[in-house]
Amino acid sequence: MLFRWVIFLLACVFLYVKLAGPKGIVATNGARLLELLAANRAVLLVAGLLMLLNWWIESGKWRLLMAGVERVRPWRAFVATIAGTSVGFVSVNRTGEFIGRVLFLAPENRVAGGFATALGSIAQFVVTLCAGGVGLLVLTIAGLPLPWPAGWTSWMLATLTALVTAIALVLYLYPGLFRQLLLLVPFVHRFGQASAVLARFRRSELLVVLLLSAARYALFTCQFVLLLRVFGAGVDTWGAVLGVPLVYLIATLIPSVMLTELGVRGSVAVAVFAPLGGDASIVLLATTCLWMINVALPACVGSLILLFARIRIRNEAP
């Protein structure tokens, strides 16, 4: 229970700092953001519906991964997924989301559930790298301006992205190999029995999870492009479609925690879109709005779910 209160209080403090604090959104860009929000209520409704669909797909992906661990009903999987966002809110690059989710499993299944959840994260990582790499290549070949000088820098980044993507994809498609590598870590070795769940996944199941990850990626890319265009950021549609994957790629590779995540996302978005003709202030506002819809709102609801949900602490007697 203490852990749940800590997550709830940290989420509240972070939201206050980012939204209502002296240097928060309300104090710095509140008036302009409210003006844009008021003028685009229908668009925000669409973005909000896409957010719900996004997290519903993620919950379906997690439920599929849990099939070999524990049967989870669709609604409980959705609630667990939203609750996980509150823990991810206060962890590096939101890597702690799995902790909030596995709390909704039976205590004896939580470690195995954590290993299976990791596959879902790898799938999303692979999709992010692939899309970002393609966006980077097209922008480079087309000769469009990038945040760094043209030339070897872009090709080096594209090569490194391709290499990391290949490694991540191999580990994902061969989870038995991924398990063997994990067991080389002394701390993980003690969970050898629970990690055996990784070797049970069929290739067809992994491909379905990968497709669901791609669907999620397409949804939040559409959200970002929509907000950039409707807010009048000054970036044409193709520039936005190619630039958004690059923003996600760079932001994913930069470690960030709750107090820096929005700043990292905003600065990366401005750096990518400014050379493409984007208005820095509007790009920043669009990024902030997207963060509020996709991250802050679910994390706020998730912290309440985590605080009040019925979660088993120990095994119940049969």
N, C-alpha and C positions, 0 to 999 in steps of 0.2 A: 504493500500500500504506500509505503514511503516513496518508492520509485515512481509510482504513478503521480503522487503529489509534486515531486520534484519536476517531472516532465511538464505537468500542468503549469506550475509557477514559472518555469523557464520560458515556456511558450508565451505566457502573459507578459512577462518582462520584455521579451524580444519584440512582441507586437507593439507594446507601448513605446519602446525606443524607436522602432522603425516608423510607426504611424503618428504618434502624438508627442514624441520627445522634442527637445529643442532643435535637433537637426533631423527630425523625422520628416515623413512625406507631407504631413499637413502643414508644418511650419515652412518648408522650403518650396513645395510645388502644389500645395493644397488647393489654392484657388483655381489654378489652371487645370489641374487634374479633375476637379469637380465640374468645371465647365465642359470639359471633354466628355466626362461620364454622363452629364445631363443631356448633352446633345446627341449621344449615341447609345441610348438606353436599349434599343432593339438589338444592336450589335453586341452589347454586353450580355444580353439575355442569351444570344446564340453562343457566345463564348462560354457562358456559364453552363449551358446544356452540353457543350462539347467537353467541358471539364468533367461533368458527371458521367458522360459516356466513356471518357478516357479512364476514369478510375473504375468504372464497371468492367471495362475490358481487362484492366490490370487485376481486378479481383478474380475474373474468370481465369486468367493466366495463372494466378497463384493457386486457385482451386484445382486446376489441372495438375500443377506440380505437387500438390498435397495428396493427390489420389492414391499414391502408393504409401502414404504415411498415415493419413486419417481422412475419413469422409467429412467434408465440410459443406454445409448447405450454402446455396448462392448468397442469401442475405447475410449470413454470418461471415462469409468470405469478404463481402463488400464492407461490412462494419470493421472487420479486422484490418483490411487494407487502409481504410481511412484512419483508423486508430494508429496504424504504423507511421502515418505521415507526421504525427506529433513527435514521435521519437526521432524520426529522420530529420525533423526540423532543427534538432539540437545536436546533430552529429555531423561529422565531416562528409561533405558531398552527399548528405542524406543516406549514408550507408547503414544507419541504424534502424531503418524502416522495418527490417525483418524481425527485430526484437519485439516491436509492438504487435506484429502479426502473430508470431508464434505463441504469444501469451493466450491467444484464443484457442489453442490446441490443448489437448490433454497433456498434463505435465510430463508424462513419459514419452511423448512424441515431439517435444519442443526442439530438442537438439537435432533430430533427424529432419524436422521441418525447417530448421535453419539452414541445413546443408542443401535441401531441395530448393529453398527460396533463393539461395545464391545463384542457382542456374538461371532463374528469371532475371536477376540483376546482370548476369553476364550476357544474356540475350539482348537486353536493352542497351548494354554497352556496345555490343557488336553492331547493332543497328545505328546507333549514334555515330560510331566511327565510320561505318560505311557511307552513310549519308553525308557526313561532314567531309570525308575524303573526296567524294564525287563533287560536292559543291566547290571545294578548293580547286580541284582539277579543272572544272569548267571555267571558273573565274580566272584561273591562271592562263589557260589556253585561249580564252576570249580576250585576254589582255586587259581585263577590268582592274581598277585599282584595288589594292589590298592594304591592310594596316602596316605592312612592312615593305621594304624596297623590292621591286620585281627582280626575278632572277633565281639564284640557287636556293634562297630561303624557302620559297614556296615548294620547290621540288623536293627539298630535304624533308620538309614537314609532311608532304604527301607520301614520301617513301616511308617515313617513320610511322605514319598513320596506317599505311598498308601492312607494315610488318606487325604492328600491335594488333591490328584487326585479324590477321591470319593466325596469330598465336591464340587470341581470345576465341576465335571460331573453332580452332582445333580442340581446345579445352572444353568448349561447350558441346561440340558434337561427339566428343569422346569423354564423357563424364567419368568413366572408369579410370582413365589416365589422370584426369583432374583430381580424383580421389587419391590416387597413389602419390601424387605430388603433395597434396595436403597432409598426408600421413607422414611425410618426411619432417614436418614441423613437430617438435617435441610436444608442445601443448595440445596439438590437434590429435596426436597419436592415441591419446586416451579415449577418443571418441570413435575409434575404429568401427565398432558395431553400428553406431548410428549413421556414420558416413556411408555405410553400405547401400543406402538408399540411392546414392548417385549412380551406382552401377545397374540399377533396375530400369532406367528409362530407355524406352525404345526410340529409335531415330525418328519415327513418324511423330511421336509426341513432342520431341524437341523441335521439329520443324514447325509444328502447330504453334508452340510457344514463341518461336522466332517470328512467325507471321503475325501473331497478336502483338508482339513488341513493335513490329513495323507499323501496324495499324495505330497503335498509341502514338508513335512518333509522327505519323501523318496528321493526326488530330491536333497535337499541340504545335506543329509547324503551321497548320492552317490557322490556328488561333493567332499566332504571332504575326503572320502575313496579313491577316484580316485587320488586326489592330493597327499595324503600321500604315496600311492603306487608308483606313477609315479616319484615323487621327491626322492624316496628312503629313506623314514623316518626310515626304519628298523622294522616296525610293520607289522606282517603278516595280511592277509586279515580279518580273523575272529577277531583278536585283534582289528583291526580298526573298523570293523562293530559293535562290542560290546562297544568299547571305545568312539566312536563318540557320541552316545546317552548320555553317562555319562557326556561328556564334555558339551553338550548342556543343560543337566539338571542342572549341577552346575553353569554354566554361567548364566542361566535364574534366578536362585535363588539369585545371587549376584547383588545388585543394581549397575548400571554403567551409566555414562553419556558420552558425546562425547569424552572427552579427556582421558577417562579411559577404554572405551569399548574394544578397540583392546588389551590393556595391560591385561585386565581381561581374555579375550578369549585366548590370547596366553599363559598366565601363567597357566590357567586351563588345556589347551591342553597338555602343557609340563608336568604338574603334573600327568595327567592321563596316558600319553603314555610313559613317561620315565621308569616307572616300568615294562612296557611291552616290553622294548627293543628299544624304539624309540630314535632316535638322536634328542636331544633337539633343536639344531639349525635348522634342517630340518623341524621338527614339527612346530616350530615358523614361518618359512618361508611359509609353506603350509597354516597355519592359516592366515598369513598376506595376502597371495594371495587370499584366499577364501574371506576374509573381503573386499579386494579391488574390487573383482568381484561382490559380492552379496550386499554389503552395500555402499561402497564409490562411485562406478560408478553410481548406480541408484540414490543415494542422490545428486550427482553432477548434473545429468540430471534433477532430480526432482526439484532442486532449481531453475534451469533455467525455467522449466515449470511453477513453482509457480510464478516466477517473471513476466513472459510475457503472461501467459494465461489470457483469458477473464473470469473474475470472477465477478458475480453480487454482489454488495455491499448491495443493498436494493431491496425490491420487486418492480417489474416493473408493470406499469399500464397495465391492460388488453386492 
